[in-house]
Amino acid sequence: MNPLYPIEWAVAWLMVKFHAVLSLFMDPNSGITWVLSIVGLTAVVRTLIIPLFVRQIRASRAMQMVSPELQAVQKKYKGKTDQESRQKMAEETMAVYKEAGASPFSSCLPVLLQMPILFGLFRVLFNKLPDAAEGKPFGPLTTELAQSASNSTILGNVTIADSFLNSGDGGITTKIVAGIIIAAMCAVTFFTQKSLTMKNMPKAALEGPMASTQKMMLYMLPFIYVITGPGMPIGVLIYWLTTNVWTFVQQYIVIRATPTPGSDAEKERQERINAKRERKGLEPLDFTPPKKVAEPDPEPERNIRVQPTSKNKGGKKLSDEEKLQRAREARAKAAEERRRAQEESGDFPVPPPKSSPLDKGKKKRKK
């Protein structure tokens, strides 16, 4: 069984429904009506994947923002080819992605989801439409509708089922139309990728292997259209061009509303805000980030030398009586210093400490 059959059926159903709506005020056998039916199909598909597109924008932004950290990880394990180092490098790389909320696969989701629809539309226009026109209807695509789509022309004798390589009755006109659509696809994709990688990224993120890959994709994607486009039917090229224009407009809106901090897009947004405030007679806002105040270094702890109490100057152990005597002398010295300080300040002098009974007992023993 053909795995694309459900997608082909859904594509044909959407085309037929849009054709029925447009036929209420347009010629049902006109090529423009069928072209707009494909545009309506594209709008439905792109509307359904808007959440994935926003996620793609954020993922691409996060991937480039963590580029300096990824460079540090690669530099750390540069030249190490053993299994353990490679494993640690992979773990640290995934930790950087996880911390930044980035995923190298998120940016590919919208493209991956659209590929089956693109192939389904290709098979409908290239295979199902001619078969249905010859009397083999496919789902909602009846023989009458298939003959209308096959015979309706856009310019001259160009139909939506013709291609650059299979020009049909259109001849050179088909090739010109296909070439113009392919050139428009390349231009829209180039400017879309450029605004994402250049305008919406800070200067620090425009260096390193990740930025080099993005710059390479800037020229590789249009080149892919040049290779694959000539074999696609005009209807598929219209779908492809429409989805590229949709991506450009959608990305322009997202970047204009929420630009990456530090990028040229953010500076333009700040200028627009201040220009709008100026027209209203308000003072401009200062978007300069506040400078971080460096905290003073903590004072180094003073190394206080503690006199050992277990030994005297001669290296002998002190007796309990000698320890007590030293404590008394220290207290007497402190009291004397306090008394002198009070005398110098004019306060009432503190009388010297009286001798305690223990001192008298000691004096008697000395005698």
Helices and strands as residue ranges (DSSP letters): H 5-22, H 31-48, H 50-65, H 67-76, H 83-100, G 106-108, H 109-123, I 124-128, H 129-133, H 143-151, G 168-170, H 172-194, I 195-199, G 203-206, H 209-228, G 229-231, H 234-257, H 264-279, H 320-345, H 357-366
